[in-house]
Amino acid sequence: MDAKLLNKWHKCKVDIKVLKELSKKSDLKGLQHISIFFGLLVITGTFAYLTLGTWWSVFWFLVYGNIYSFSNPLWHETGHKTAFKTNFLNEFFYYLSSFMSNFEPIRWRYSHFIHHANTYSTENPFDHEIEYGNDLKETPKKLIINIIPFLDLLFFKKHISFEIIQHALGVKTKVMLDCIPENARIKSIIISRIFLIIWSLIIVWSILVSSWLPMLYLLLPQFYGKTLHKLVAFTQHAGLARNVKDHRFSSREMYLNPILSFLYWKMEFHLTHHMYPTVPSYNLDKLHHHIKEQLPKPNNGLIDAYREIIPALIKQKEDRSYFIKKDIPQLQNV
């Protein structure tokens, strides 16, 4: 495969009027989405409480936690300032969803910028949002750790929450030095300390009322309810080419059922999103329709995606240069 093609930025051809229309943001659509999302949390959280002392409560907490973990796509959409037209709404829900996702907002704003500019880069600048780091031999193990409830507590030093504790203590981690400008680091440290204080208050609250409920509702969902979101989000780039500019080789497009698509803010159209990051998620499916003939064939759901991801992960343990080679339509004309 021609290295010149891999290292050349590419955007699919789309009518400028169509793109302009699909790039319009909407407070109404954003508010509708989060109203349903938080409504689902209230409903499932209420069922979990009403069934306390029974196995049904365990079931409802798992449902609640798995919905709660999809606060991550809310963080992502508001971070791009595309969830709402009004900037205040984007910022308010960005900080709220950052807390819910255990993402310190300053760190992730800067690291996500690098992720888009240098997707799946293992070189300089390093993409700190690469799935489970740069050690391909450890990726399958880390995937298992990240989808089994509570298992990552046994490896807490590798969990994203530990990074917040480090920053709160003033430790300048690699991601801080690589991504965060020096004049923004103090803000990252302050917010990390605020997060740590809030976590501590939730723990103290649980102790004072002699109940796990405050922690189960506010602190632990990302540990026990992470499975579904982790499985979906891992597909974004897993097994694909690294250190290339062309997102058609490094990002995956797939189709999901309406429920997962809603929770995921349509980020299954991830290749489309990387090409056009200013298009709101609620229009990604429409944009995909306009450019799909120029894209690699999308995976048809999670099972289909993992049919190619798992063999690729096994091969990458032995051959770091291996990646899934997608068929690119009309590549000779690029």
C-alpha atoms as a printed R data frame, in Angstrom:
    type eleno elety resid chain resno       x       y      z
1   ATOM     1    CA   MET     A     1   0.000   0.000  0.000
2   ATOM     2    CA   ASP     A     2   1.371   3.412 -0.980
3   ATOM     3    CA   ALA     A     3   2.648   5.241  2.125
4   ATOM     4    CA   LYS     A     4   1.961   8.566  0.422
5   ATOM     5    CA   LEU     A     5  -1.737   7.738  0.330
6   ATOM     6    CA   LEU     A     6  -1.794   6.700  3.979
7   ATOM     7    CA   ASN     A     7  -0.158   9.915  5.117
8   ATOM     8    CA   LYS     A     8  -2.353  12.298  3.189
9   ATOM     9    CA   TRP     A     9  -5.383  13.985  4.713
10  ATOM    10    CA   HIS     A    10  -8.574  12.995  2.923
11  ATOM    11    CA   LYS     A    11 -12.155  14.189  2.961
12  ATOM    12    CA   CYS     A    12 -14.919  12.676  0.914
13  ATOM    13    CA   LYS     A    13 -16.690  14.738 -1.689
14  ATOM    14    CA   VAL     A    14 -19.970  16.181 -0.476
15  ATOM    15    CA   ASP     A    15 -22.110  19.035 -1.734
16  ATOM    16    CA   ILE     A    16 -21.146  22.195  0.169
17  ATOM    17    CA   LYS     A    17 -24.809  23.154  0.634
18  ATOM    18    CA   VAL     A    18 -25.551  19.726  2.125
19  ATOM    19    CA   LEU     A    19 -22.554  19.968  4.448
20  ATOM    20    CA   LYS     A    20 -23.533  23.461  5.556
21  ATOM    21    CA   GLU     A    21 -27.065  22.306  6.347
22  ATOM    22    CA   LEU     A    22 -25.897  19.230  8.255
23  ATOM    23    CA   SER     A    23 -23.430  21.320 10.254
24  ATOM    24    CA   LYS     A    24 -26.210  23.342 11.884
25  ATOM    25    CA   LYS     A    25 -26.493  22.863 15.660
26  ATOM    26    CA   SER     A    26 -29.725  22.676 17.614
27  ATOM    27    CA   ASP     A    27 -30.435  23.333 21.289
28  ATOM    28    CA   LEU     A    28 -33.785  21.550 20.913
29  ATOM    29    CA   LYS     A    29 -32.273  18.318 19.592
30  ATOM    30    CA   GLY     A    30 -29.572  18.392 22.246
31  ATOM    31    CA   LEU     A    31 -32.059  18.987 25.067
32  ATOM    32    CA   GLN     A    32 -34.337  16.236 23.758
33  ATOM    33    CA   HIS     A    33 -31.426  13.813 23.814
34  ATOM    34    CA   ILE     A    34 -30.191  14.565 27.312
35  ATOM    35    CA   SER     A    35 -33.760  14.672 28.674
36  ATOM    36    CA   ILE     A    36 -34.302  11.098 27.543
37  ATOM    37    CA   PHE     A    37 -30.822  10.060 28.734
38  ATOM    38    CA   PHE     A    38 -31.190  11.466 32.240
39  ATOM    39    CA   GLY     A    39 -34.816  10.316 32.303
40  ATOM    40    CA   LEU     A    40 -33.627   6.755 31.748
41  ATOM    41    CA   LEU     A    41 -31.175   7.162 34.632
42  ATOM    42    CA   VAL     A    42 -33.960   8.366 36.929
43  ATOM    43    CA   ILE     A    43 -36.279   5.515 35.937
44  ATOM    44    CA   THR     A    44 -33.713   2.711 36.223
45  ATOM    45    CA   GLY     A    45 -32.238   4.234 39.391
46  ATOM    46    CA   THR     A    46 -35.715   4.337 40.936
47  ATOM    47    CA   PHE     A    47 -36.350   0.672 40.095
48  ATOM    48    CA   ALA     A    48 -32.978  -0.208 41.626
49  ATOM    49    CA   TYR     A    49 -33.992   1.540 44.851
50  ATOM    50    CA   LEU     A    50 -37.520   0.114 44.986
51  ATOM    51    CA   THR     A    51 -36.210  -3.449 44.605
52  ATOM    52    CA   LEU     A    52 -33.424  -3.164 47.221
53  ATOM    53    CA   GLY     A    53 -32.770  -6.456 48.974
54  ATOM    54    CA   THR     A    54 -33.674  -8.547 45.925
55  ATOM    55    CA   TRP     A    55 -31.766  -9.774 42.885
56  ATOM    56    CA   TRP     A    56 -33.911  -7.412 40.834
57  ATOM    57    CA   SER     A    57 -32.002  -4.542 42.433
58  ATOM    58    CA   VAL     A    58 -28.736  -5.983 41.132
59  ATOM    59    CA   PHE     A    59 -30.268  -6.180 37.675
60  ATOM    60    CA   TRP     A    60 -31.539  -2.595 37.763
61  ATOM    61    CA   PHE     A    61 -28.249  -1.237 39.071
62  ATOM    62    CA   LEU     A    62 -26.473  -2.964 36.194
63  ATOM    63    CA   VAL     A    63 -28.894  -1.352 33.755
64  ATOM    64    CA   TYR     A    64 -28.486   2.009 35.495
65  ATOM    65    CA   GLY     A    65 -24.685   1.714 35.486
66  ATOM    66    CA   ASN     A    66 -24.481   0.727 31.833
67  ATOM    67    CA   ILE     A    67 -26.631   3.701 30.857
68  ATOM    68    CA   TYR     A    68 -24.635   5.985 33.183
69  ATOM    69    CA   SER     A    69 -21.389   4.987 31.457
70  ATOM    70    CA   PHE     A    70 -22.738   6.410 28.219
71  ATOM    71    CA   SER     A    71 -22.160   9.815 29.787
72  ATOM    72    CA   ASN     A    72 -18.866   9.423 27.902
73  ATOM    73    CA   PRO     A    73 -20.458  10.105 24.487
74  ATOM    74    CA   LEU     A    74 -22.180  13.128 26.059
75  ATOM    75    CA   TRP     A    75 -18.729  14.344 27.169
76  ATOM    76    CA   HIS     A    76 -17.477  13.797 23.634
77  ATOM    77    CA   GLU     A    77 -20.302  15.609 21.868
78  ATOM    78    CA   THR     A    78 -20.265  18.602 24.215
79  ATOM    79    CA   GLY     A    79 -16.466  18.682 23.991
80  ATOM    80    CA   HIS     A    80 -16.848  19.239 20.257
81  ATOM    81    CA   LYS     A    81 -19.458  21.904 21.084
82  ATOM    82    CA   THR     A    82 -21.917  20.224 18.740
83  ATOM    83    CA   ALA     A    83 -24.509  18.878 21.190
84  ATOM    84    CA   PHE     A    84 -26.107  22.320 21.470
85  ATOM    85    CA   LYS     A    85 -26.116  25.591 19.577
86  ATOM    86    CA   THR     A    86 -25.683  27.573 22.807
87  ATOM    87    CA   ASN     A    87 -22.120  27.483 24.083
88  ATOM    88    CA   PHE     A    88 -23.193  27.670 27.757
89  ATOM    89    CA   LEU     A    89 -25.163  24.431 27.412
90  ATOM    90    CA   ASN     A    90 -22.200  22.714 25.763
91  ATOM    91    CA   GLU     A    91 -19.854  23.850 28.538
92  ATOM    92    CA   PHE     A    92 -22.232  23.021 31.404
93  ATOM    93    CA   PHE     A    93 -22.892  19.487 30.207
94  ATOM    94    CA   TYR     A    94 -19.245  19.047 29.198
95  ATOM    95    CA   TYR     A    95 -18.135  19.560 32.788
96  ATOM    96    CA   LEU     A    96 -21.014  17.496 34.193
97  ATOM    97    CA   SER     A    97 -20.394  14.564 31.857
98  ATOM    98    CA   SER     A    98 -16.642  14.848 32.436
99  ATOM    99    CA   PHE     A    99 -17.259  14.230 36.135
100 ATOM   100    CA   MET     A   100 -19.641  11.369 35.364
101 ATOM   101    CA   SER     A   101 -17.034   9.800 33.053
102 ATOM   102    CA   ASN     A   102 -14.100  10.305 35.463
103 ATOM   103    CA   PHE     A   103 -12.517  12.527 32.820
104 ATOM   104    CA   GLU     A   104 -10.735  15.624 34.075
105 ATOM   105    CA   PRO     A   105 -12.083  18.133 31.513
106 ATOM   106    CA   ILE     A   106  -8.943  20.178 30.821
107 ATOM   107    CA   ARG     A   107  -6.742  17.132 30.193
108 ATOM   108    CA   TRP     A   108  -9.295  15.525 27.914
109 ATOM   109    CA   ARG     A   109 -10.042  18.679 25.954
110 ATOM   110    CA   TYR     A   110  -6.390  18.955 24.932
111 ATOM   111    CA   SER     A   111  -5.738  15.235 24.478
112 ATOM   112    CA   HIS     A   112  -8.841  14.928 22.314
113 ATOM   113    CA   PHE     A   113  -7.594  17.713 20.080
114 ATOM   114    CA   ILE     A   114  -4.404  15.702 19.534
115 ATOM   115    CA   HIS     A   115  -6.492  12.558 18.985
116 ATOM   116    CA   HIS     A   116  -8.236  14.216 16.045
117 ATOM   117    CA   ALA     A   117  -5.120  15.806 14.613
118 ATOM   118    CA   ASN     A   118  -2.988  12.671 15.013
119 ATOM   119    CA   THR     A   119  -5.445   9.784 15.196
120 ATOM   120    CA   TYR     A   120  -3.957   6.532 16.467
121 ATOM   121    CA   SER     A   121  -0.448   7.988 16.499
122 ATOM   122    CA   THR     A   122   2.182   6.074 18.461
123 ATOM   123    CA   GLU     A   123   4.830   8.622 17.594
124 ATOM   124    CA   ASN     A   124   5.235  12.301 18.429
125 ATOM   125    CA   PRO     A   125   2.685  13.688 19.116
126 ATOM   126    CA   PHE     A   126   1.384  10.584 20.867
127 ATOM   127    CA   ASP     A   127  -2.352   9.909 20.770
128 ATOM   128    CA   HIS     A   128  -3.193   9.312 24.439
129 ATOM   129    CA   GLU     A   129  -6.657   8.114 23.479
130 ATOM   130    CA   ILE     A   130  -5.369   4.988 21.765
131 ATOM   131    CA   GLU     A   131  -7.272   2.007 23.110
132 ATOM   132    CA   TYR     A   132  -5.311   0.715 26.086
133 ATOM   133    CA   GLY     A   133  -1.978   2.256 25.186
134 ATOM   134    CA   ASN     A   134   0.850   1.299 22.893
135 ATOM   135    CA   ASP     A   135   1.631  -2.251 24.047
136 ATOM   136    CA   LEU     A   136  -0.202  -4.392 21.495
137 ATOM   137    CA   LYS     A   137   0.680  -7.597 23.354
138 ATOM   138    CA   GLU     A   138  -1.284  -6.355 26.381
139 ATOM   139    CA   THR     A   139  -4.337  -5.105 24.487
140 ATOM   140    CA   PRO     A   140  -6.502  -8.282 24.723
141 ATOM   141    CA   LYS     A   141  -5.789  -8.542 28.460
142 ATOM   142    CA   LYS     A   142  -6.622  -4.887 29.032
143 ATOM   143    CA   LEU     A   143  -9.833  -5.215 27.023
144 ATOM   144    CA   ILE     A   144 -10.967  -8.049 29.296
145 ATOM   145    CA   ILE     A   145 -10.091  -6.013 32.397
146 ATOM   146    CA   ASN     A   146 -12.086  -3.083 31.053
147 ATOM   147    CA   ILE     A   147 -15.298  -4.972 30.316
148 ATOM   148    CA   ILE     A   148 -15.622  -7.097 33.483
149 ATOM   149    CA   PRO     A   149 -17.355  -5.140 36.276
150 ATOM   150    CA   PHE     A   150 -15.066  -3.973 39.097
151 ATOM   151    CA   LEU     A   151 -12.046  -5.858 37.725
152 ATOM   152    CA   ASP     A   152 -10.153  -2.650 36.976
153 ATOM   153    CA   LEU     A   153 -10.201  -1.830 40.706
154 ATOM   154    CA   LEU     A   154  -7.538  -4.533 41.034
155 ATOM   155    CA   PHE     A   155  -5.404  -2.587 38.554
156 ATOM   156    CA   PHE     A   156  -6.357   0.872 39.809
157 ATOM   157    CA   LYS     A   157  -2.999   2.472 38.998
158 ATOM   158    CA   LYS     A   158  -3.802   1.924 35.316
159 ATOM   159    CA   HIS     A   159  -7.328   3.316 35.634
160 ATOM   160    CA   ILE     A   160  -8.088   6.823 34.398
161 ATOM   161    CA   SER     A   161  -9.180   7.829 37.907
162 ATOM   162    CA   PHE     A   162  -5.658   7.296 39.206
163 ATOM   163    CA   GLU     A   163  -4.419   9.916 36.764
164 ATOM   164    CA   ILE     A   164  -6.794  12.434 38.359
165 ATOM   165    CA   ILE     A   165  -5.355  11.604 41.792
166 ATOM   166    CA   GLN     A   166  -1.844  12.107 40.412
167 ATOM   167    CA   HIS     A   167  -2.757  15.476 38.924
168 ATOM   168    CA   ALA     A   168  -4.496  16.509 42.145
169 ATOM   169    CA   LEU     A   169  -1.234  15.803 43.989
170 ATOM   170    CA   GLY     A   170   0.672  17.914 41.483
171 ATOM   171    CA   VAL     A   171   2.306  15.005 39.652
172 ATOM   172    CA   LYS     A   172   3.108  15.972 36.079
173 ATOM   173    CA   THR     A   173   2.153  12.850 34.166
174 ATOM   174    CA   LYS     A   174   3.228  12.056 30.612
175 ATOM   175    CA   VAL     A   175  -0.176  13.021 29.259
176 ATOM   176    CA   MET     A   176   0.009  16.370 31.055
177 ATOM   177    CA   LEU     A   177   3.459  17.102 29.663
178 ATOM   178    CA   ASP     A   178   2.526  15.873 26.174
179 ATOM   179    CA   CYS     A   179  -0.885  17.487 25.787
180 ATOM   180    CA   ILE     A   180  -1.655  20.267 28.232
181 ATOM   181    CA   PRO     A   181  -0.054  23.689 27.638
182 ATOM   182    CA   GLU     A   182   1.920  24.899 30.615
183 ATOM   183    CA   ASN     A   183  -0.442  27.799 31.292
184 ATOM   184    CA   ALA     A   184  -3.430  25.396 31.507
185 ATOM   185    CA   ARG     A   185  -1.848  22.820 33.817
186 ATOM   186    CA   ILE     A   186  -2.739  24.639 37.023
187 ATOM   187    CA   LYS     A   187  -6.405  24.594 36.001
188 ATOM   188    CA   SER     A   188  -6.153  20.852 35.362
189 ATOM   189    CA   ILE     A   189  -4.645  20.386 38.828
190 ATOM   190    CA   ILE     A   190  -7.349  22.495 40.504
191 ATOM   191    CA   ILE     A   191 -10.202  20.637 38.798
192 ATOM   192    CA   SER     A   192  -8.560  17.299 39.660
193 ATOM   193    CA   ARG     A   193  -8.531  18.394 43.301
194 ATOM   194    CA   ILE     A   194 -12.199  19.380 43.079
195 ATOM   195    CA   PHE     A   195 -13.001  15.936 41.676
196 ATOM   196    CA   LEU     A   196 -11.059  14.314 44.502
197 ATOM   197    CA   ILE     A   197 -12.937  16.374 47.108
198 ATOM   198    CA   ILE     A   198 -16.303  15.418 45.597
199 ATOM   199    CA   TRP     A   199 -15.323  11.734 45.512
200 ATOM   200    CA   SER     A   200 -14.282  11.959 49.169
201 ATOM   201    CA   LEU     A   201 -17.549  13.639 50.143
202 ATOM   202    CA   ILE     A   202 -19.552  10.882 48.428
203 ATOM   203    CA   ILE     A   203 -17.565   8.237 50.334
204 ATOM   204    CA   VAL     A   204 -18.066  10.094 53.639
205 ATOM   205    CA   TRP     A   205 -21.790  10.402 52.836
206 ATOM   206    CA   SER     A   206 -22.009   6.636 52.356
207 ATOM   207    CA   ILE     A   207 -20.204   6.046 55.662
208 ATOM   208    CA   LEU     A   208 -22.418   8.484 57.582
209 ATOM   209    CA   VAL     A   209 -25.652   6.921 56.314
210 ATOM   210    CA   SER     A   210 -24.219   3.384 56.540
211 ATOM   211    CA   SER     A   211 -25.248   2.714 52.949
212 ATOM   212    CA   TRP     A   212 -23.536   1.930 49.658
213 ATOM   213    CA   LEU     A   213 -26.242   3.824 47.772
214 ATOM   214    CA   PRO     A   214 -24.475   7.213 47.332
215 ATOM   215    CA   MET     A   215 -21.429   5.407 45.932
216 ATOM   216    CA   LEU     A   216 -23.515   3.058 43.776
217 ATOM   217    CA   TYR     A   217 -25.389   5.969 42.212
218 ATOM   218    CA   LEU     A   218 -22.617   8.547 41.883
219 ATOM   219    CA   LEU     A   219 -19.152   7.056 42.204
220 ATOM   220    CA   LEU     A   220 -19.100   3.431 41.105
221 ATOM   221    CA   PRO     A   221 -21.236   3.225 37.921
222 ATOM   222    CA   GLN     A   222 -18.124   3.611 35.727
223 ATOM   223    CA   PHE     A   223 -16.667   0.549 37.487
224 ATOM   224    CA   TYR     A   224 -19.670  -1.808 37.518
225 ATOM   225    CA   GLY     A   225 -21.629  -0.518 34.514
226 ATOM   226    CA   LYS     A   226 -18.862  -0.021 31.996
227 ATOM   227    CA   THR     A   227 -19.200  -3.195 29.916
228 ATOM   228    CA   LEU     A   228 -21.536  -2.125 27.131
229 ATOM   229    CA   HIS     A   229 -19.941   1.264 26.537
230 ATOM   230    CA   LYS     A   230 -16.413  -0.173 26.569
231 ATOM   231    CA   LEU     A   231 -17.378  -2.832 24.027
232 ATOM   232    CA   VAL     A   232 -18.896  -0.223 21.730
233 ATOM   233    CA   ALA     A   233 -16.197   2.441 22.095
234 ATOM   234    CA   PHE     A   234 -13.336  -0.014 21.587
235 ATOM   235    CA   THR     A   235 -14.450  -0.559 17.992
236 ATOM   236    CA   GLN     A   236 -13.644   3.029 16.956
237 ATOM   237    CA   HIS     A   237 -10.050   2.330 15.914
238 ATOM   238    CA   ALA     A   238  -9.155  -1.164 17.170
239 ATOM   239    CA   GLY     A   239  -7.122  -3.267 14.763
240 ATOM   240    CA   LEU     A   240  -6.840  -0.481 12.199
241 ATOM   241    CA   ALA     A   241  -3.806   1.369 10.854
242 ATOM   242    CA   ARG     A   242  -1.675   3.513 13.138
243 ATOM   243    CA   ASN     A   243   0.457   6.545 12.354
244 ATOM   244    CA   VAL     A   244  -1.450   7.515  9.196
245 ATOM   245    CA   LYS     A   245  -3.338  10.666  8.243
246 ATOM   246    CA   ASP     A   246  -6.124   9.132  6.177
247 ATOM   247    CA   HIS     A   247  -8.988   8.372  8.558
248 ATOM   248    CA   ARG     A   248 -10.389   5.772  6.177
249 ATOM   249    CA   PHE     A   249  -7.569   3.497  7.340
250 ATOM   250    CA   SER     A   250  -7.587   4.368 11.052
251 ATOM   251    CA   SER     A   251 -11.281   4.777 11.956
252 ATOM   252    CA   ARG     A   252 -14.213   2.383 11.773
253 ATOM   253    CA   GLU     A   253 -17.720   2.987 10.463
254 ATOM   254    CA   MET     A   254 -20.481   0.619 11.575
255 ATOM   255    CA   TYR     A   255 -24.199   0.303 12.060
256 ATOM   256    CA   LEU     A   256 -25.873  -0.126 15.461
257 ATOM   257    CA   ASN     A   257 -29.437  -0.725 16.592
258 ATOM   258    CA   PRO     A   258 -31.454   2.414 17.479
259 ATOM   259    CA   ILE     A   259 -31.053   2.019 21.273
260 ATOM   260    CA   LEU     A   260 -27.258   1.721 21.199
261 ATOM   261    CA   SER     A   261 -27.057   4.414 18.546
262 ATOM   262    CA   PHE     A   262 -29.007   6.784 20.794
263 ATOM   263    CA   LEU     A   263 -26.879   6.085 23.869
264 ATOM   264    CA   TYR     A   264 -23.726   6.397 21.769
265 ATOM   265    CA   TRP     A   265 -24.763   9.702 20.178
266 ATOM   266    CA   LYS     A   266 -24.352   8.050 16.748
267 ATOM   267    CA   MET     A   267 -20.583   7.780 17.159
268 ATOM   268    CA   GLU     A   268 -20.777   4.453 15.349
269 ATOM   269    CA   PHE     A   269 -20.364   6.678 12.285
270 ATOM   270    CA   HIS     A   270 -16.904   7.308 13.611
271 ATOM   271    CA   LEU     A   271 -15.061   7.635 10.339
272 ATOM   272    CA   THR     A   272 -17.586  10.227  9.211
273 ATOM   273    CA   HIS     A   273 -17.108  12.039 12.514
274 ATOM   274    CA   HIS     A   274 -13.315  12.145 12.142
275 ATOM   275    CA   MET     A   275 -13.587  13.549  8.631
276 ATOM   276    CA   TYR     A   276 -16.191  16.122  9.654
277 ATOM   277    CA   PRO     A   277 -15.822  16.722 13.427
278 ATOM   278    CA   THR     A   278 -17.963  19.876 13.409
279 ATOM   279    CA   VAL     A   279 -21.085  18.052 12.207
280 ATOM   280    CA   PRO     A   280 -23.457  17.354 15.140
281 ATOM   281    CA   SER     A   281 -23.924  13.696 16.010
282 ATOM   282    CA   TYR     A   282 -27.644  13.845 15.223
283 ATOM   283    CA   ASN     A   283 -26.705  14.505 11.579
284 ATOM   284    CA   LEU     A   284 -23.898  11.969 11.200
285 ATOM   285    CA   ASP     A   285 -26.169   9.277  9.807
286 ATOM   286    CA   LYS     A   286 -27.434  11.719  7.189
287 ATOM   287    CA   LEU     A   287 -23.903  12.738  6.218
288 ATOM   288    CA   HIS     A   288 -22.892   9.071  6.110
289 ATOM   289    CA   HIS     A   289 -25.666   8.494  3.572
290 ATOM   290    CA   HIS     A   290 -24.148  11.146  1.290
291 ATOM   291    CA   ILE     A   291 -20.573   9.782  1.397
292 ATOM   292    CA   LYS     A   292 -20.965   6.045  2.095
293 ATOM   293    CA   GLU     A   293 -20.070   5.071 -1.468
294 ATOM   294    CA   GLN     A   294 -16.665   6.681 -0.905
295 ATOM   295    CA   LEU     A   295 -16.024   4.862  2.405
296 ATOM   296    CA   PRO     A   296 -14.915   1.342  3.317
297 ATOM   297    CA   LYS     A   297 -17.821  -1.010  3.868
298 ATOM   298    CA   PRO     A   298 -19.228  -0.398  7.387
299 ATOM   299    CA   ASN     A   299 -19.416  -3.235  9.893
300 ATOM   300    CA   ASN     A   300 -22.942  -4.449 10.476
301 ATOM   301    CA   GLY     A   301 -23.156  -4.279 14.258
302 ATOM   302    CA   LEU     A   302 -20.862  -5.153 17.163
303 ATOM   303    CA   ILE     A   303 -20.576  -8.865 16.420
304 ATOM   304    CA   ASP     A   304 -19.492  -8.200 12.854
305 ATOM   305    CA   ALA     A   305 -16.951  -5.620 14.060
306 ATOM   306    CA   TYR     A   306 -15.420  -8.006 16.588
307 ATOM   307    CA   ARG     A   307 -15.192 -10.749 13.976
308 ATOM   308    CA   GLU     A   308 -12.424  -8.697 12.394
309 ATOM   309    CA   ILE     A   309 -11.072  -7.023 15.538
310 ATOM   310    CA   ILE     A   310 -10.292 -10.129 17.604
311 ATOM   311    CA   PRO     A   311  -8.213 -11.908 14.910
312 ATOM   312    CA   ALA     A   312  -6.420  -8.608 14.281
313 ATOM   313    CA   LEU     A   313  -5.533  -8.220 17.970
314 ATOM   314    CA   ILE     A   314  -4.111 -11.747 18.002
315 ATOM   315    CA   LYS     A   315  -1.982 -11.043 14.933
316 ATOM   316    CA   GLN     A   316  -0.800  -7.705 16.308
317 ATOM   317    CA   LYS     A   317   0.615  -9.420 19.385
318 ATOM   318    CA   GLU     A   318   3.228 -10.967 17.101
319 ATOM   319    CA   ASP     A   319   3.380  -8.401 14.326
320 ATOM   320    CA   ARG     A   320   3.115  -4.750 15.335
321 ATOM   321    CA   SER     A   321   2.954  -3.654 11.705
322 ATOM   322    CA   TYR     A   322  -0.228  -5.641 11.017
323 ATOM   323    CA   PHE     A   323  -3.529  -3.827 10.613
324 ATOM   324    CA   ILE     A   324  -6.910  -4.559  9.049
325 ATOM   325    CA   LYS     A   325  -6.761  -3.466  5.439
326 ATOM   326    CA   LYS     A   326 -10.080  -1.955  4.488
327 ATOM   327    CA   ASP     A   327 -11.135  -1.813  0.860
328 ATOM   328    CA   ILE     A   328 -11.209   1.862 -0.140
329 ATOM   329    CA   PRO     A   329 -13.476   2.644 -3.113
330 ATOM   330    CA   GLN     A   330 -11.759   4.401 -6.020
331 ATOM   331    CA   LEU     A   331  -8.475   4.538 -4.135
332 ATOM   332    CA   GLN     A   332  -6.632   5.005 -7.388
333 ATOM   333    CA   ASN     A   333  -8.311   8.394 -7.768
334 ATOM   334    CA   VAL     A   334  -7.219   9.686 -4.350
